[in-house]
């Protein structure tokens, strides 16, 4: 019997550019959705649908024809995989927390971001601001939902990271 893959061994199914395509598709919907509260709060999609969405994003096709709720859930699944597969294994390193770095804005946090994920960070941060601005989620909920996805899986700072997104 083949060994089961653990969460740590999973690899992302989407590239950074494909991921950005997914984020941009959801971002467009945030401003025009009749039910934005369902974004990031929907059931996971089938593996077939997931593969179709990712394939479209990877080749640069629009994913606007897919349900934005489905796309948002793929974002939640893929973000920690992309982050953990980066050279640093995280987007925001533990030293930001352990050294008490004061980052009051996205620009102040940017120098600490894993360089290979800088484009992802800029787009994701802008998207999360849009999510809050359009009342999809409160800032605290964004921090709680996304914060722990940006740090190393072994980090002791899971509770602290959310404040950087609030």
BELKA-V935716 format. One line per field, one symbol per residue. ss: DSSP state (@ for helix, = for strand, . for the rest). burial: I if it has 9 or more other ideal C-beta (glycine too) atoms within 8 Angstrom, else O. Layout:
ss: ???
burial: ???
//
This chain:
ss: ......@@@......@@@@@@@@@@@@@@@@@...@@@........@@@@@@@@@@@@.........@@@@@@@@@@@@@@@@@.......=..@@@@.......@@@@@..=.@@@@@@@@@@@@@@@@@@@.....@@@@@@@@@@@@.......@@@@@@@..
burial: OOOOOOOOOOOIOIOIOIIIIIIIIIIIIIOOIOOIOOIIOIOOIOOOIIIIIIOIIIOOOOIOOIOIIIIIIIIIIIIIIIIIOIOIIIIIIIOIIOOOOOIOOOOIIIOIIIOOIIOIIIIIIIIIOIIIOIOIIOIOOIIOIIIOIIIIIOIOIIOOIIOIIO
//
